[in-house]
C-alpha cells in the first residue's frame, strides 16, 4: 500500500512517500481501507520527534481518518467488513490502509462524506472534552477561543454554540480570521495582534461581556496569548490548555489564580481514549447527531491527494489553513 514513511526524525517535509506491506488484523483489531485522512499539528511533532510519545521506525503519521472496514480479526463482533467508520488510531492514517483496535472505530452516518467524518474526529473530540469535562460548560456561559482559524478552535466555536454557550468570542490576528470565525458561529471577535496584548485582550473581552470577562478560555495556542487570556477570565473562570501551536509553553502565575479564584487545567484527548473509551464513543455519537441536525459543519479548507502530504502539513505549520486540511487516498466516496 502507498503510505507516508518516517524512517528517522527529520523536518516534516523530508518524510518519504512510498510503499508499506498491507496490514493484517490481530485479535480484536480491524483493517480500514482509508478514503480520507485528517491532518493535524501533532503530525508534524511526531515526524520531527518533538511529541511527548516517540514511535518506533518506520512509522506512518496520522491520527484520524475515515473509510471502510476491509478485514476483521478474531474477537471483533460489533463491526463488519464493508462498514463505513471514522477511525482514530495511535498513528498510521497517512496511508491507504490502517490497522487499529476495533474500539478505535466509530460507525459513521450513512450520508456523511468520508472527508467530513475525518474532519469531525480528533479536533471535535478534543473540543468536546475540553468544553464539557474540563471546563464544565453550562448553558449561557461565555467562551473565549484562541487561534480562531485552527481546527480545534473551529470545533470549539461550533460545539460551544451547539451546546448552548451564551456568547462565543474568537481571538484572531487578522480580519480574514475574524471573518472566518464569524462565519462558523462566533458571536464576537477580538484582535490578538494588538501592541499591548497583556492588557488589551482583557479590555477587549470585557468590553463585549459587560465588564465581566469570560467564564471559559479554550487555548490551543500558548505563549503570550495564553498569558493575556488568563487576565480576561471572569471570577471563577476556567482556562483549558489544549496545545501550544505557537511553540511557546506559557508560565502560569499561581498567585494570580489565587487572587482571581480562577483555574487552569489541561486536556490530553488520548488519555480519554486509553482510560474512558466508552465516553469517546458517546461523545462521537453526539457530534454525529449534531452534524445531522446541521449544528456542526467542519470547514475543509483544502483536500489534497495523499502524495501531497508536504503541502498539507505546510498549510498547518504556516497557519494558512482555515479549519481543516484533509488528505484523500482516492477520489471515490463510496
N, C-alpha and C positions, 0 to 999 in steps of 0.2 A: 504494500500500500504506500501511497505518497504521504509524506509527513515532514514537518519541520523537525530538524535534529539538532540537539545541543550535545556536543562531544566534550566540550570544555567550557568553563565560564569565560565569557567574552562580551564585548559590546553587542547589543541585541541585533544589529544589522549584520553581524558576522555568523549568525546561526545558519545552518545549511537547510536546503530543501532537497530531500532525497527519498530513499526507499527504506521501509522497515517491514519485517515479517508481519503478516496478518496476525492479530492476537487471537488466542483461543481461551474461552472462558474456563476458569476453575470453578470449584464448588461455590455456590451462592453468588456467582458472577454472571454478567451478560456482556456481549459484544454489541456495540451500537454502530451501525453504518451512519456516519455523520453527514448531514446536509449543510449545516451551518455551525460556526464556532464563534463564540463570544470573545472579544479582545478586551483585555483589562490591563491596568497599570502594573499589577503584580506579575504579569507575564514577563515584563522587562526585568523585574527584580530577580525572578527565577533564572532567566537566561544569563544575567550578569553576576549571579552568585551573591546577590545583596539581600535576598529574602532570608527570614529567620530559619526557615527549613531548607536544607540542601538535598537535592535529588541525586540519585546515582546515574552516572553516564552510561550510555547515551539516553537522553530522555526527550520527549516532545512536550513543549509547554501547552498551556491552555486549560482553563478552569471551568469551562462550561460550553455545552453545545447541544444540538438537537438533531434527531434523526430517527431511524427505525431500528428496532432490535433485530440483529442478524443471527444471533446464536445465544442459547442459554445454557448455563452449567447445571450440574446436579444440585437439587435442593431449591431451585427457583420455581415457585408455584404461583406467584402473583403477577407475573409478566409473561408475555408470549411473543414468539417470533413474528415480526411484522408490525408490532405495536409502535406507535409514534410516541417518543418520550423526549423530555428535557433531561440531560444527564449532567451532573455536577461532580466530576471526579476530582481526585487529588492533583492530577495533571493529565495531559495527553490529548486534548481536543484539537490541537493544531495538526490534524491528521484525517485520513479518510475513515478510519475506524478507531474506536477506543474501547478498552476493557475496563469495567468498573463493577464494584459490588452492586447487586440488584437494588439495594436500598437507596443508592445514589441516583436512581432513575425516577422521574416524576411524569406520570402519564399526562399528555397534552390534550387540550380540547381538540375535537375533530377538525374544526375550521380554522385553527391557528397556523399561520405560516411558520416554517422552521426558523427563519431569521428572527421573527418576533419572539418565539419561545426561547431561543438562545439569549436574546437581549433581556428577557424578562426573568432571568435566573439569578445569577450571583449578586448583582447590584441591588435588585429588588429584595432579595432575601436579606442582604446586609441592611438595607434601609428599614425593612420591617422590624428586625430585631433591635436596631438602634433606636427606633421611634417607640416601639411598643414595649419591649422588655427592659431596655437600658434607660430610656428617658421617661417611661411611664406616661406616654401621651394620653391626654384626656381631651374629650370633645371641647372645642372652644379655645384650646391652648394656642399660644403664639410660638412659631418656629422660625429660626434663622438658619438658612442652609448656606454653607460656604462653598465657593468654587462652582458657581451655578451651572456651568455648561458640562461638567463631567458626568459620568454615568451614575455614580452614587448620588450626586446632587440632584440629577434629573429624577431618579427613583424616589428620593426623599421628598422632593417638592410634590410630585404627583401623589405619592402614597399618603403624605400628611394631609393633603386636601381630601383624598378619598376617605380617610379615617376620621374626618371631622374637625381638623385644626381650624381655629377661628381666623388666624392670619398666618400666611407663609411669606417670609421675606427672603429674597435671594441676594447674596453678596457677590458682586462680579466686577471685573476691572474694565469692562468696555460696554458701549451702548449696544453693540451687537449681542453681547452676552445677556444684557438686561432684556433686550427684545425677546431672545430665546426663552429666558426664564418666565417672562410674562405669557408667552405662547403656550408653555407647558403647564401653567397654572399658578405661578407665583402672584400673590396679591400686590406686593411691593418689591422694589429693588433698591439696593444701596450701592454706592460706588466704592469699591475697595481699592481704587487707585489714588485715593486722596493723599495729600502730603503728610498730614498728621493723623495717621491711621489709628494710633493708640487712643486718642480722644474722639477723633472724627467718626469712627464707626459707631461708638457708643452713642454719640449725639444724633447721628442719622437714624439709628434704630429707635431711640427714644422719641424722635420727632414723629414717627409713624405708629407708635404704640402708646400715645398719650402720656409719655414720660416714664412709663413703667419698665421698659426693656422687655426681653423675650423670655418665655418660660423654658425653651429648649434651643440649643445650638447643635446642629449636625455638622461635624468637622472632618472632612476627608483631606484637608489641605495642610494644616500645621503651620509652623513658622510664625511670623509676625501677625498674620491674620487670625490665627488661633488665640494669641495673647490678647489681641484687641477685642475679639468676640467675647472673651471671658468677662470683659468690662461691660458688655451690652446685655448681660443676663439680668433678669428681674430677681427679686427676693425669692430664695429657694429654687432658683433656676438650675438646669442641668445641661452640661456640655458633654456630648458624646464624641470621643475620638474614634474615627473610623479609618484614618490613614494619614499619610504625610506626602502628598504628591508634590508639595513644594520642595521636598528633600530636606526640610529642616524640622527637627523634633523640638517642640516648644518646652520651655521650663515653666512649670505651673507653680505660682507663689501660694504656698499653703496658707499664709496669713490672710490673703485675700479671700480664700474660700471661707475662712472662719468669719471674717467681719461682714461678709455679704450673705452668709448662710446659703452658699451655692455648692454644687458638687460637680466633679469631673469623673467620668467613667470611660471605659474602653469597650470596643466591640470587635471581637475576632470571630467572624462567622463560622470558620472551620471548627471551632470548639463546639458550636451547636450541632454541627453535622456529626461530630465524634461522640458527643455526650447526650444529645437530645434529638435524634434523627426524626422521631415522630412529630416534634414541633416544627421541624423544617418542612415536613410533608404537609402539615396543617397550614403553615404559612403559604406554601406554594399553591395549594388548592385555593386559598383565599385570594391570592393575586391573580390566578387564572380566572376566578369568578369575577373579580373586579375588571379584568380585561374584557370579559364577555359582556359586562354591564357598561362598557365604554368609559369606566372611571380611570383606567390606566392605559396609556398609549406610549410605549417606548419609542423614542425617536431614533431612527437608524440613519446617521448622517452619511455613512458610506458603506457599501458592500463590495468586497474585493475577492477575487479568486485566492485560494489558499496559497498559491505560489507567490502572491504579492504581500505576504505577511510583513515584510520590512516596511512597506508603505503604510500598512495599518498601524504598526507599532510606532512609526514616526508621527502619525497623527496624534496618538495618545501622548507620546513623550513631549511633543512640542505644543500640546494643548490646542490643537487645531480642530479636534472633534467636538461637535455639539451633540451630546447624547452618546450613542453607541456606534462602534465600528464592528462589523461582522465579516468573517471570512467564510466563503462558500466553497464547498468541495464539488458542487455540481450546480448546474442551472435548473435542475428539476426540483419541484417542491411536492412530489407525490408521496 
